[in-house]
Amino acid sequence: MHYSMLADNHRKPTVLILGAAGLLGSRLNVFLKSNGYDCITHSLSKPAQYHADISDAEQATNLFNIADPDVIINLVALTDVDKCEREPNKSYLMNVRTVENIVHWIKTSNKTCHLIHISSDQLYDGLGPHKENDVTLTNYYAFSKYAAEIACGSVKSTILRTNFFGKSSVKDRSSITDWIYDSARTGKSIQVFEDIMFAPISITTLNKMIGLCICKQPIGIYNLGSRHGMSKADFAYFFVRSLGLSSRNMSRTITSRVNFLQTYRPKDMRTDSSLFERELGIKLPELADEIKLVAEEYREVT
Ligand SMILES: NC(=O)c1ccc[n+]([C@@H]2O[C@H](COP(=O)([O-])OP(=O)(O)OC[C@H]3O[C@@H](n4cnc5c(N)ncnc54)[C@H](OP(=O)(O)O)[C@@H]3O)[C@@H](O)[C@H]2O)c1
């Protein structure tokens, strides 16, 4: 399936990717460019076309005026849950103030710019799968991501509540599958949680869905996960099995048995993505199939 809108559109939209050097951004940038999108990349400190602190109103406005985007994809965030808990104001600045600055520019510039904002499945807890109105906030990271969504809501925006996995192309930024793969290859012991449920999607699928959102620009908040989520423990064992590697260094545990988690983590973040499927006219994949797909990314380098 090809998601590019370019064939039936008069003009290519200019897409500004904020946080383009991060875990998701570095792969999204490559995906969109290889599908013919006109992308401008931004980072705070890593190589990119533009550099700006988006929590600073003046720097953010200058960047947006120069880039003059038709679509902004916002991936800027503080994703470290423990750091958000320890430093709530930093969490506000990086997760909320940044969005307030983007929204202010969209409202005050005299052009139509669509915002695609990436939110999180951490906004849920209690028995899933969760629909979009079933929010339960349990830590500062979740609070800040929710506050960012509220800010987004005052402009034309697509908010994607998601979680993702796949091979990182950034040296100092590992994904959950990088962590599991590394432990299976090196024999380093890891503990995997059987009391945390989720339904993430592969970065590959997420990139395609973001491409589709650039074309269709649906307005609102959408869950974007795979079908039939599972526990993090089952995810890890299934991934290692898909790679044909040994799982002898992995052990199952539950959150109350470990002492390395500083901050409460939601226990069931599985999302019901039927609203997104209906709105976009697509069917999202099964988590098991996504894991097999991602295992191929690692097999290519094994
Ligand atoms: N990682 C996950 O598993 C996960 C799960 C669910 C949702 N999400 C959401 O998905 C999005 C992307 O996550 P990710 O894991 O790709 O994030 P990431 O790797 O941590 O990248 C975040 C980017 O934001 C940039 N940044 C941070 N503060 C900034 C500021 N004040 N001004 C400008 N840029 C700033 C970073 O700077 P540099 O460019 O200097 O590195 C980095 O490029 C986030 O909204 C996150 O909440 C992530």
The ligand as an SDF file (V2000), in Angstrom:
LIG
                    3D

 48 52  0  0  0  0  0  0  0  0999 V2000
    9.7250    6.1540   22.9550 N   0  0  0  0  0  0  0  0  0  0  0  0
    8.5660    5.5500   23.1570 C   0  0  0  0  0  0  0  0  0  0  0  0
    8.5150    4.3230   23.3580 O   0  0  0  0  0  0  0  0  0  0  0  0
    7.2820    6.3320   23.1160 C   0  0  0  0  0  0  0  0  0  0  0  0
    6.0900    5.6890   23.4660 C   0  0  0  0  0  0  0  0  0  0  0  0
    4.8900    6.3880   23.3830 C   0  0  0  0  0  0  0  0  0  0  0  0
    4.8850    7.7090   22.9460 C   0  0  0  0  0  0  0  0  0  0  0  0
    6.0500    8.3210   22.6440 N   0  0  0  0  0  0  0  0  0  0  0  0
    6.0090    9.7130   22.1670 C   0  0  0  0  0  0  0  0  0  0  0  0
    6.5400    9.7340   20.8560 O   0  0  0  0  0  0  0  0  0  0  0  0
    7.2270   10.9790   20.6320 C   0  0  0  0  0  0  0  0  0  0  0  0
    8.6370   10.7040   20.1060 C   0  0  0  0  0  0  0  0  0  0  0  0
    9.3210    9.9540   21.0980 O   0  0  0  0  0  0  0  0  0  0  0  0
   10.8480    9.5380   20.9160 P   0  0  0  0  0  0  0  0  0  0  0  0
   11.0540    8.3430   21.7610 O   0  0  0  0  0  0  0  0  0  0  0  0
   11.2270    9.5220   19.4880 O   0  0  0  0  0  0  0  0  0  0  0  0
   11.5550   10.7820   21.6450 O   0  0  0  0  0  0  0  0  0  0  0  0
   13.1200   11.0920   21.7940 P   0  0  0  0  0  0  0  0  0  0  0  0
   13.9400   10.0520   21.1160 O   0  0  0  0  0  0  0  0  0  0  0  0
   13.3740   11.3560   23.2280 O   0  0  0  0  0  0  0  0  0  0  0  0
   13.2530   12.4470   20.9630 O   0  0  0  0  0  0  0  0  0  0  0  0
   12.7540   13.6480   21.4440 C   0  0  0  0  0  0  0  0  0  0  0  0
   13.3660   14.7680   20.6590 C   0  0  0  0  0  0  0  0  0  0  0  0
   12.9590   16.0190   21.2260 O   0  0  0  0  0  0  0  0  0  0  0  0
   14.0600   16.8960   21.1980 C   0  0  0  0  0  0  0  0  0  0  0  0
   13.8370   17.9090   22.2410 N   0  0  0  0  0  0  0  0  0  0  0  0
   13.7110   17.7160   23.5600 C   0  0  0  0  0  0  0  0  0  0  0  0
   13.4900   18.8960   24.1830 N   0  0  0  0  0  0  0  0  0  0  0  0
   13.4830   19.8380   23.2320 C   0  0  0  0  0  0  0  0  0  0  0  0
   13.3030   21.2390   23.2140 C   0  0  0  0  0  0  0  0  0  0  0  0
   13.0900   21.9350   24.3500 N   0  0  0  0  0  0  0  0  0  0  0  0
   13.3400   21.8960   22.0390 N   0  0  0  0  0  0  0  0  0  0  0  0
   13.5690   21.2250   20.9040 C   0  0  0  0  0  0  0  0  0  0  0  0
   13.7300   19.8970   20.8290 N   0  0  0  0  0  0  0  0  0  0  0  0
   13.7110   19.2140   21.9860 C   0  0  0  0  0  0  0  0  0  0  0  0
   15.2260   15.9990   21.5010 C   0  0  0  0  0  0  0  0  0  0  0  0
   16.4010   16.7130   21.3010 O   0  0  0  0  0  0  0  0  0  0  0  0
   17.6960   16.3510   20.4370 P   0  0  0  0  0  0  0  0  0  0  0  0
   17.2330   16.5730   19.0280 O   0  0  0  0  0  0  0  0  0  0  0  0
   18.7460   17.2650   20.8630 O   0  0  0  0  0  0  0  0  0  0  0  0
   17.9980   14.9200   20.7440 O   0  0  0  0  0  0  0  0  0  0  0  0
   14.8790   14.7830   20.6430 C   0  0  0  0  0  0  0  0  0  0  0  0
   15.2550   14.9150   19.2910 O   0  0  0  0  0  0  0  0  0  0  0  0
    7.1700   11.7310   21.9460 C   0  0  0  0  0  0  0  0  0  0  0  0
    6.0970   12.6320   21.9140 O   0  0  0  0  0  0  0  0  0  0  0  0
    6.8650   10.6630   22.9790 C   0  0  0  0  0  0  0  0  0  0  0  0
    6.1670   11.1750   24.1010 O   0  0  0  0  0  0  0  0  0  0  0  0
    7.2570    7.6710   22.7200 C   0  0  0  0  0  0  0  0  0  0  0  0
  1  2  1  0
  2  3  2  0
  2  4  1  0
  4  5  1  0
  4 48  2  0
  5  6  2  0
  6  7  1  0
  7  8  2  0
  8  9  1  0
  8 48  1  0
  9 10  1  0
  9 46  1  0
 10 11  1  0
 11 12  1  0
 11 44  1  0
 12 13  1  0
 13 14  1  0
 14 15  2  0
 14 16  1  0
 14 17  1  0
 17 18  1  0
 18 19  2  0
 18 20  1  0
 18 21  1  0
 21 22  1  0
 22 23  1  0
 23 24  1  0
 23 42  1  0
 24 25  1  0
 25 26  1  0
 25 36  1  0
 26 27  1  0
 26 35  1  0
 27 28  2  0
 28 29  1  0
 29 30  1  0
 29 35  2  0
 30 31  1  0
 30 32  2  0
 32 33  1  0
 33 34  2  0
 34 35  1  0
 36 37  1  0
 36 42  1  0
 37 38  1  0
 38 39  2  0
 38 40  1  0
 38 41  1  0
 42 43  1  0
 44 45  1  0
 44 46  1  0
 46 47  1  0
M  CHG  2   8   1  16  -1
M  END
$$$$
